């Protein structure tokens, strides 16, 4: 039975270390994670796509935004998931108009097709 209690104490200590590392924004080995990784950990639907586009179009400004948002994540002030639309809104409020590709799809007879394909099909070939 002593072995079970020792194992329980070891597991409890390890769990406490992992929780404190998560609160401090560090990896369990004691290293701080990069700001971009801290931000990506809370990004939701299409958030990474918006972030990558912003970094490609505005590398310096996006880096500053990433570092500030990551600081908020690590401080525990930003805990909710940020989806792509919300992140895009943050960039736009800061004056960075990140260009995103736009696709309009139309469903017809149970099949999805782009709007441009449907318009081309209207000339009699469809």
Rosetta blueprint (number, residue, H / E / L):
1 X L
2 X H
3 X H
4 X H
5 X H
6 X H
7 X H
8 X H
9 X H
10 X H
11 X H
12 X H
13 X H
14 X H
15 X H
16 X H
17 X H
18 X H
19 X H
20 X H
21 X H
22 X H
23 X H
24 X H
25 X L
26 X E
27 X L
28 X L
29 X L
30 X L
31 X L
32 X E
33 X L
34 X L
35 X H
36 X H
37 X H
38 X H
39 X H
40 X H
41 X L
42 X L
43 X E
44 X L
45 X L
46 X L
47 X H
48 X H
49 X H
50 X H
51 X H
52 X H
53 X H
54 X H
55 X H
56 X H
57 X H
58 X L
59 X H
60 X H
61 X H
62 X H
63 X H
64 X H
65 X H
66 X H
67 X H
68 X H
69 X H
70 X H
71 X H
72 X H
73 X H
74 X H
75 X L
76 X L
77 X L
78 X L
79 X L
80 X L
81 X L
82 X E
83 X L
84 X H
85 X H
86 X H
87 X H
88 X H
89 X H
90 X H
91 X H
92 X H
93 X H
94 X L
95 X L
96 X L
97 X L
98 X L
99 X L
100 X L
101 X L
102 X L
103 X L
104 X L
105 X E
106 X E
107 X E
108 X E
109 X L
110 X L
111 X E
112 X E
113 X E
114 X E
115 X H
116 X H
117 X H
118 X H
119 X H
120 X H
121 X H
122 X L
123 X L
124 X L
125 X L
126 X L
